[in-house]
Amino acid sequence: MRRFLPGSIALVSLVLLLCASAGACGDKLLVLGRGMKFDNINGSLKGAIILYMPADLATTAAVNDAQFHAGLKKAGHTLFVAPDMHVLAEAIRSGKYDLVLTDVRDAGVAEDQVSATTFNTVVMPVVYEGTKLQGAAARYGCIRKSASNNRTCFSTIEKALESKFKRDHQQQRASK
């Protein structure tokens, strides 16, 4: 009995100490990640994206940015670069792509190509904040704040992909 009592007291005190420290589990991660928005970069929707970048597109255009392309790939999207109108038309007609990212001045051309098909491909112009053409792109919503901050544009791309996938699902239901 004398050996059992110290062992049981030690066991009970160990259990009480572990229970007291287990109550704060996860609090440290909440403090560390308070300002981060992981869902924008690592979104759940992955899409096939066409980047329409004609040869005469300026290197300062928002869609013609290597960091932006790397961010899209890191988010899990598949990218295809269309360097001219004919390649863009063929890619859209294939029906494999969900979204066309283009500069604002080329958005009309891309929309004409998409409207000629029966697919629900979404055309989204991309522009930097503060440019003169921002008002024209406001209806599309993909306005990049700077070359290094793509968070807003990524969430807009995810919303566009979500609406596209919903339309595809509704078309499949209607055809059955």
MODELLER restraints for C-alpha pairs under 7 A, 6 or more apart:
rsr = mdl.restraints
at = mdl.atoms
rsr.add(forms.Gaussian(group=physical.xy_distance, feature=features.Distance(at['CA:40:A'], at['CA:151:A']), mean=5.98, stdev=0.5))
rsr.add(forms.Gaussian(group=physical.xy_distance, feature=features.Distance(at['CA:40:A'], at['CA:154:A']), mean=5.95, stdev=0.5))
rsr.add(forms.Gaussian(group=physical.xy_distance, feature=features.Distance(at['CA:40:A'], at['CA:155:A']), mean=5.25, stdev=0.5))
rsr.add(forms.Gaussian(group=physical.xy_distance, feature=features.Distance(at['CA:41:A'], at['CA:75:A']), mean=5.59, stdev=0.5))
rsr.add(forms.Gaussian(group=physical.xy_distance, feature=features.Distance(at['CA:41:A'], at['CA:151:A']), mean=6.76, stdev=0.5))
rsr.add(forms.Gaussian(group=physical.xy_distance, feature=features.Distance(at['CA:41:A'], at['CA:154:A']), mean=6.62, stdev=0.5))
rsr.add(forms.Gaussian(group=physical.xy_distance, feature=features.Distance(at['CA:42:A'], at['CA:75:A']), mean=5.14, stdev=0.5))
rsr.add(forms.Gaussian(group=physical.xy_distance, feature=features.Distance(at['CA:43:A'], at['CA:75:A']), mean=6.76, stdev=0.5))
rsr.add(forms.Gaussian(group=physical.xy_distance, feature=features.Distance(at['CA:45:A'], at['CA:158:A']), mean=6.33, stdev=0.5))
rsr.add(forms.Gaussian(group=physical.xy_distance, feature=features.Distance(at['CA:46:A'], at['CA:76:A']), mean=5.69, stdev=0.5))
rsr.add(forms.Gaussian(group=physical.xy_distance, feature=features.Distance(at['CA:46:A'], at['CA:77:A']), mean=5.11, stdev=0.5))
rsr.add(forms.Gaussian(group=physical.xy_distance, feature=features.Distance(at['CA:47:A'], at['CA:77:A']), mean=5.06, stdev=0.5))
rsr.add(forms.Gaussian(group=physical.xy_distance, feature=features.Distance(at['CA:47:A'], at['CA:78:A']), mean=6.28, stdev=0.5))
rsr.add(forms.Gaussian(group=physical.xy_distance, feature=features.Distance(at['CA:47:A'], at['CA:98:A']), mean=6.04, stdev=0.5))
rsr.add(forms.Gaussian(group=physical.xy_distance, feature=features.Distance(at['CA:47:A'], at['CA:161:A']), mean=6.90, stdev=0.5))
rsr.add(forms.Gaussian(group=physical.xy_distance, feature=features.Distance(at['CA:48:A'], at['CA:77:A']), mean=5.84, stdev=0.5))
rsr.add(forms.Gaussian(group=physical.xy_distance, feature=features.Distance(at['CA:48:A'], at['CA:78:A']), mean=4.61, stdev=0.5))
rsr.add(forms.Gaussian(group=physical.xy_distance, feature=features.Distance(at['CA:48:A'], at['CA:79:A']), mean=6.09, stdev=0.5))
rsr.add(forms.Gaussian(group=physical.xy_distance, feature=features.Distance(at['CA:48:A'], at['CA:97:A']), mean=4.81, stdev=0.5))
rsr.add(forms.Gaussian(group=physical.xy_distance, feature=features.Distance(at['CA:48:A'], at['CA:98:A']), mean=5.41, stdev=0.5))
rsr.add(forms.Gaussian(group=physical.xy_distance, feature=features.Distance(at['CA:48:A'], at['CA:99:A']), mean=6.64, stdev=0.5))
rsr.add(forms.Gaussian(group=physical.xy_distance, feature=features.Distance(at['CA:49:A'], at['CA:77:A']), mean=6.82, stdev=0.5))
rsr.add(forms.Gaussian(group=physical.xy_distance, feature=features.Distance(at['CA:49:A'], at['CA:78:A']), mean=5.93, stdev=0.5))
rsr.add(forms.Gaussian(group=physical.xy_distance, feature=features.Distance(at['CA:49:A'], at['CA:79:A']), mean=4.96, stdev=0.5))
rsr.add(forms.Gaussian(group=physical.xy_distance, feature=features.Distance(at['CA:49:A'], at['CA:80:A']), mean=6.23, stdev=0.5))
rsr.add(forms.Gaussian(group=physical.xy_distance, feature=features.Distance(at['CA:49:A'], at['CA:97:A']), mean=5.79, stdev=0.5))
rsr.add(forms.Gaussian(group=physical.xy_distance, feature=features.Distance(at['CA:49:A'], at['CA:98:A']), mean=6.01, stdev=0.5))
rsr.add(forms.Gaussian(group=physical.xy_distance, feature=features.Distance(at['CA:49:A'], at['CA:99:A']), mean=4.84, stdev=0.5))
rsr.add(forms.Gaussian(group=physical.xy_distance, feature=features.Distance(at['CA:49:A'], at['CA:100:A']), mean=5.77, stdev=0.5))
rsr.add(forms.Gaussian(group=physical.xy_distance, feature=features.Distance(at['CA:50:A'], at['CA:79:A']), mean=5.90, stdev=0.5))
rsr.add(forms.Gaussian(group=physical.xy_distance, feature=features.Distance(at['CA:50:A'], at['CA:80:A']), mean=4.79, stdev=0.5))
rsr.add(forms.Gaussian(group=physical.xy_distance, feature=features.Distance(at['CA:50:A'], at['CA:81:A']), mean=5.79, stdev=0.5))
rsr.add(forms.Gaussian(group=physical.xy_distance, feature=features.Distance(at['CA:50:A'], at['CA:82:A']), mean=6.66, stdev=0.5))
rsr.add(forms.Gaussian(group=physical.xy_distance, feature=features.Distance(at['CA:50:A'], at['CA:97:A']), mean=6.72, stdev=0.5))
rsr.add(forms.Gaussian(group=physical.xy_distance, feature=features.Distance(at['CA:50:A'], at['CA:99:A']), mean=6.21, stdev=0.5))
rsr.add(forms.Gaussian(group=physical.xy_distance, feature=features.Distance(at['CA:50:A'], at['CA:100:A']), mean=4.69, stdev=0.5))
rsr.add(forms.Gaussian(group=physical.xy_distance, feature=features.Distance(at['CA:50:A'], at['CA:101:A']), mean=6.13, stdev=0.5))
rsr.add(forms.Gaussian(group=physical.xy_distance, feature=features.Distance(at['CA:51:A'], at['CA:79:A']), mean=6.95, stdev=0.5))
rsr.add(forms.Gaussian(group=physical.xy_distance, feature=features.Distance(at['CA:51:A'], at['CA:80:A']), mean=6.03, stdev=0.5))
rsr.add(forms.Gaussian(group=physical.xy_distance, feature=features.Distance(at['CA:51:A'], at['CA:81:A']), mean=4.74, stdev=0.5))
rsr.add(forms.Gaussian(group=physical.xy_distance, feature=features.Distance(at['CA:51:A'], at['CA:82:A']), mean=5.98, stdev=0.5))
rsr.add(forms.Gaussian(group=physical.xy_distance, feature=features.Distance(at['CA:51:A'], at['CA:100:A']), mean=5.99, stdev=0.5))
rsr.add(forms.Gaussian(group=physical.xy_distance, feature=features.Distance(at['CA:51:A'], at['CA:101:A']), mean=5.00, stdev=0.5))
rsr.add(forms.Gaussian(group=physical.xy_distance, feature=features.Distance(at['CA:51:A'], at['CA:102:A']), mean=6.08, stdev=0.5))
rsr.add(forms.Gaussian(group=physical.xy_distance, feature=features.Distance(at['CA:52:A'], at['CA:81:A']), mean=6.06, stdev=0.5))
rsr.add(forms.Gaussian(group=physical.xy_distance, feature=features.Distance(at['CA:52:A'], at['CA:82:A']), mean=4.84, stdev=0.5))
rsr.add(forms.Gaussian(group=physical.xy_distance, feature=features.Distance(at['CA:52:A'], at['CA:83:A']), mean=6.32, stdev=0.5))
rsr.add(forms.Gaussian(group=physical.xy_distance, feature=features.Distance(at['CA:52:A'], at['CA:88:A']), mean=6.85, stdev=0.5))
rsr.add(forms.Gaussian(group=physical.xy_distance, feature=features.Distance(at['CA:52:A'], at['CA:100:A']), mean=6.90, stdev=0.5))
rsr.add(forms.Gaussian(group=physical.xy_distance, feature=features.Distance(at['CA:52:A'], at['CA:101:A']), mean=6.25, stdev=0.5))
rsr.add(forms.Gaussian(group=physical.xy_distance, feature=features.Distance(at['CA:52:A'], at['CA:102:A']), mean=5.10, stdev=0.5))
rsr.add(forms.Gaussian(group=physical.xy_distance, feature=features.Distance(at['CA:53:A'], at['CA:64:A']), mean=6.81, stdev=0.5))
rsr.add(forms.Gaussian(group=physical.xy_distance, feature=features.Distance(at['CA:53:A'], at['CA:81:A']), mean=6.84, stdev=0.5))
rsr.add(forms.Gaussian(group=physical.xy_distance, feature=features.Distance(at['CA:53:A'], at['CA:82:A']), mean=6.05, stdev=0.5))
rsr.add(forms.Gaussian(group=physical.xy_distance, feature=features.Distance(at['CA:53:A'], at['CA:83:A']), mean=5.18, stdev=0.5))
rsr.add(forms.Gaussian(group=physical.xy_distance, feature=features.Distance(at['CA:53:A'], at['CA:102:A']), mean=6.80, stdev=0.5))
rsr.add(forms.Gaussian(group=physical.xy_distance, feature=features.Distance(at['CA:54:A'], at['CA:83:A']), mean=4.60, stdev=0.5))
rsr.add(forms.Gaussian(group=physical.xy_distance, feature=features.Distance(at['CA:54:A'], at['CA:84:A']), mean=5.00, stdev=0.5))
rsr.add(forms.Gaussian(group=physical.xy_distance, feature=features.Distance(at['CA:55:A'], at['CA:83:A']), mean=6.22, stdev=0.5))
rsr.add(forms.Gaussian(group=physical.xy_distance, feature=features.Distance(at['CA:61:A'], at['CA:103:A']), mean=6.72, stdev=0.5))
rsr.add(forms.Gaussian(group=physical.xy_distance, feature=features.Distance(at['CA:62:A'], at['CA:103:A']), mean=6.89, stdev=0.5))
rsr.add(forms.Gaussian(group=physical.xy_distance, feature=features.Distance(at['CA:62:A'], at['CA:126:A']), mean=5.87, stdev=0.5))
rsr.add(forms.Gaussian(group=physical.xy_distance, feature=features.Distance(at['CA:62:A'], at['CA:127:A']), mean=5.18, stdev=0.5))
rsr.add(forms.Gaussian(group=physical.xy_distance, feature=features.Distance(at['CA:62:A'], at['CA:128:A']), mean=5.75, stdev=0.5))
rsr.add(forms.Gaussian(group=physical.xy_distance, feature=features.Distance(at['CA:63:A'], at['CA:101:A']), mean=6.91, stdev=0.5))
rsr.add(forms.Gaussian(group=physical.xy_distance, feature=features.Distance(at['CA:63:A'], at['CA:102:A']), mean=6.06, stdev=0.5))
rsr.add(forms.Gaussian(group=physical.xy_distance, feature=features.Distance(at['CA:63:A'], at['CA:103:A']), mean=6.00, stdev=0.5))
rsr.add(forms.Gaussian(group=physical.xy_distance, feature=features.Distance(at['CA:63:A'], at['CA:126:A']), mean=5.92, stdev=0.5))
rsr.add(forms.Gaussian(group=physical.xy_distance, feature=features.Distance(at['CA:82:A'], at['CA:88:A']), mean=5.27, stdev=0.5))
rsr.add(forms.Gaussian(group=physical.xy_distance, feature=features.Distance(at['CA:89:A'], at['CA:113:A']), mean=6.01, stdev=0.5))
rsr.add(forms.Gaussian(group=physical.xy_distance, feature=features.Distance(at['CA:92:A'], at['CA:114:A']), mean=6.52, stdev=0.5))
rsr.add(forms.Gaussian(group=physical.xy_distance, feature=features.Distance(at['CA:93:A'], at['CA:117:A']), mean=6.47, stdev=0.5))
rsr.add(forms.Gaussian(group=physical.xy_distance, feature=features.Distance(at['CA:95:A'], at['CA:119:A']), mean=6.24, stdev=0.5))
rsr.add(forms.Gaussian(group=physical.xy_distance, feature=features.Distance(at['CA:97:A'], at['CA:121:A']), mean=6.71, stdev=0.5))
rsr.add(forms.Gaussian(group=physical.xy_distance, feature=features.Distance(at['CA:98:A'], at['CA:121:A']), mean=4.86, stdev=0.5))
rsr.add(forms.Gaussian(group=physical.xy_distance, feature=features.Distance(at['CA:98:A'], at['CA:122:A']), mean=6.35, stdev=0.5))
rsr.add(forms.Gaussian(group=physical.xy_distance, feature=features.Distance(at['CA:98:A'], at['CA:161:A']), mean=6.94, stdev=0.5))
rsr.add(forms.Gaussian(group=physical.xy_distance, feature=features.Distance(at['CA:99:A'], at['CA:121:A']), mean=5.42, stdev=0.5))
rsr.add(forms.Gaussian(group=physical.xy_distance, feature=features.Distance(at['CA:99:A'], at['CA:122:A']), mean=4.73, stdev=0.5))
rsr.add(forms.Gaussian(group=physical.xy_distance, feature=features.Distance(at['CA:99:A'], at['CA:123:A']), mean=5.90, stdev=0.5))
rsr.add(forms.Gaussian(group=physical.xy_distance, feature=features.Distance(at['CA:100:A'], at['CA:122:A']), mean=6.09, stdev=0.5))
rsr.add(forms.Gaussian(group=physical.xy_distance, feature=features.Distance(at['CA:100:A'], at['CA:123:A']), mean=4.69, stdev=0.5))
rsr.add(forms.Gaussian(group=physical.xy_distance, feature=features.Distance(at['CA:100:A'], at['CA:124:A']), mean=5.97, stdev=0.5))
rsr.add(forms.Gaussian(group=physical.xy_distance, feature=features.Distance(at['CA:101:A'], at['CA:123:A']), mean=6.23, stdev=0.5))
rsr.add(forms.Gaussian(group=physical.xy_distance, feature=features.Distance(at['CA:101:A'], at['CA:124:A']), mean=5.04, stdev=0.5))
rsr.add(forms.Gaussian(group=physical.xy_distance, feature=features.Distance(at['CA:101:A'], at['CA:125:A']), mean=5.67, stdev=0.5))
rsr.add(forms.Gaussian(group=physical.xy_distance, feature=features.Distance(at['CA:101:A'], at['CA:126:A']), mean=6.61, stdev=0.5))
rsr.add(forms.Gaussian(group=physical.xy_distance, feature=features.Distance(at['CA:102:A'], at['CA:124:A']), mean=6.41, stdev=0.5))
rsr.add(forms.Gaussian(group=physical.xy_distance, feature=features.Distance(at['CA:102:A'], at['CA:125:A']), mean=4.79, stdev=0.5))
rsr.add(forms.Gaussian(group=physical.xy_distance, feature=features.Distance(at['CA:102:A'], at['CA:126:A']), mean=6.02, stdev=0.5))
rsr.add(forms.Gaussian(group=physical.xy_distance, feature=features.Distance(at['CA:103:A'], at['CA:125:A']), mean=5.15, stdev=0.5))
rsr.add(forms.Gaussian(group=physical.xy_distance, feature=features.Distance(at['CA:103:A'], at['CA:126:A']), mean=5.40, stdev=0.5))
rsr.add(forms.Gaussian(group=physical.xy_distance, feature=features.Distance(at['CA:103:A'], at['CA:127:A']), mean=6.60, stdev=0.5))
rsr.add(forms.Gaussian(group=physical.xy_distance, feature=features.Distance(at['CA:104:A'], at['CA:125:A']), mean=4.84, stdev=0.5))
rsr.add(forms.Gaussian(group=physical.xy_distance, feature=features.Distance(at['CA:104:A'], at['CA:126:A']), mean=6.27, stdev=0.5))
rsr.add(forms.Gaussian(group=physical.xy_distance, feature=features.Distance(at['CA:104:A'], at['CA:127:A']), mean=6.64, stdev=0.5))
rsr.add(forms.Gaussian(group=physical.xy_distance, feature=features.Distance(at['CA:104:A'], at['CA:137:A']), mean=6.50, stdev=0.5))
rsr.add(forms.Gaussian(group=physical.xy_distance, feature=features.Distance(at['CA:107:A'], at['CA:125:A']), mean=5.88, stdev=0.5))
rsr.add(forms.Gaussian(group=physical.xy_distance, feature=features.Distance(at['CA:110:A'], at['CA:123:A']), mean=6.68, stdev=0.5))
rsr.add(forms.Gaussian(group=physical.xy_distance, feature=features.Distance(at['CA:111:A'], at['CA:123:A']), mean=6.21, stdev=0.5))
rsr.add(forms.Gaussian(group=physical.xy_distance, feature=features.Distance(at['CA:114:A'], at['CA:121:A']), mean=6.45, stdev=0.5))
rsr.add(forms.Gaussian(group=physical.xy_distance, feature=features.Distance(at['CA:120:A'], at['CA:164:A']), mean=6.21, stdev=0.5))
rsr.add(forms.Gaussian(group=physical.xy_distance, feature=features.Distance(at['CA:120:A'], at['CA:168:A']), mean=6.87, stdev=0.5))
rsr.add(forms.Gaussian(group=physical.xy_distance, feature=features.Distance(at['CA:122:A'], at['CA:164:A']), mean=6.96, stdev=0.5))
rsr.add(forms.Gaussian(group=physical.xy_distance, feature=features.Distance(at['CA:124:A'], at['CA:140:A']), mean=5.98, stdev=0.5))
rsr.add(forms.Gaussian(group=physical.xy_distance, feature=features.Distance(at['CA:124:A'], at['CA:142:A']), mean=6.91, stdev=0.5))
rsr.add(forms.Gaussian(group=physical.xy_distance, feature=features.Distance(at['CA:125:A'], at['CA:137:A']), mean=6.26, stdev=0.5))
rsr.add(forms.Gaussian(group=physical.xy_distance, feature=features.Distance(at['CA:125:A'], at['CA:140:A']), mean=6.68, stdev=0.5))
rsr.add(forms.Gaussian(group=physical.xy_distance, feature=features.Distance(at['CA:125:A'], at['CA:142:A']), mean=6.64, stdev=0.5))
rsr.add(forms.Gaussian(group=physical.xy_distance, feature=features.Distance(at['CA:126:A'], at['CA:142:A']), mean=5.27, stdev=0.5))
rsr.add(forms.Gaussian(group=physical.xy_distance, feature=features.Distance(at['CA:126:A'], at['CA:143:A']), mean=5.82, stdev=0.5))
rsr.add(forms.Gaussian(group=physical.xy_distance, feature=features.Distance(at['CA:127:A'], at['CA:134:A']), mean=6.47, stdev=0.5))
rsr.add(forms.Gaussian(group=physical.xy_distance, feature=features.Distance(at['CA:127:A'], at['CA:137:A']), mean=6.89, stdev=0.5))
rsr.add(forms.Gaussian(group=physical.xy_distance, feature=features.Distance(at['CA:127:A'], at['CA:142:A']), mean=6.92, stdev=0.5))
rsr.add(forms.Gaussian(group=physical.xy_distance, feature=features.Distance(at['CA:127:A'], at['CA:143:A']), mean=5.11, stdev=0.5))
rsr.add(forms.Gaussian(group=physical.xy_distance, feature=features.Distance(at['CA:127:A'], at['CA:144:A']), mean=6.00, stdev=0.5))
rsr.add(forms.Gaussian(group=physical.xy_distance, feature=features.Distance(at['CA:128:A'], at['CA:143:A']), mean=5.64, stdev=0.5))
rsr.add(forms.Gaussian(group=physical.xy_distance, feature=features.Distance(at['CA:128:A'], at['CA:144:A']), mean=4.72, stdev=0.5))
rsr.add(forms.Gaussian(group=physical.xy_distance, feature=features.Distance(at['CA:128:A'], at['CA:145:A']), mean=5.77, stdev=0.5))
rsr.add(forms.Gaussian(group=physical.xy_distance, feature=features.Distance(at['CA:128:A'], at['CA:146:A']), mean=6.41, stdev=0.5))
rsr.add(forms.Gaussian(group=physical.xy_distance, feature=features.Distance(at['CA:129:A'], at['CA:143:A']), mean=5.86, stdev=0.5))
rsr.add(forms.Gaussian(group=physical.xy_distance, feature=features.Distance(at['CA:129:A'], at['CA:144:A']), mean=5.81, stdev=0.5))
rsr.add(forms.Gaussian(group=physical.xy_distance, feature=features.Distance(at['CA:129:A'], at['CA:145:A']), mean=4.94, stdev=0.5))
rsr.add(forms.Gaussian(group=physical.xy_distance, feature=features.Distance(at['CA:141:A'], at['CA:156:A']), mean=6.44, stdev=0.5))
rsr.add(forms.Gaussian(group=physical.xy_distance, feature=features.Distance(at['CA:142:A'], at['CA:153:A']), mean=4.90, stdev=0.5))
rsr.add(forms.Gaussian(group=physical.xy_distance, feature=features.Distance(at['CA:142:A'], at['CA:156:A']), mean=6.02, stdev=0.5))
rsr.add(forms.Gaussian(group=physical.xy_distance, feature=features.Distance(at['CA:143:A'], at['CA:153:A']), mean=6.14, stdev=0.5))
rsr.add(forms.Gaussian(group=physical.xy_distance, feature=features.Distance(at['CA:144:A'], at['CA:150:A']), mean=5.95, stdev=0.5))
rsr.add(forms.Gaussian(group=physical.xy_distance, feature=features.Distance(at['CA:144:A'], at['CA:152:A']), mean=6.89, stdev=0.5))
rsr.add(forms.Gaussian(group=physical.xy_distance, feature=features.Distance(at['CA:144:A'], at['CA:153:A']), mean=5.85, stdev=0.5))
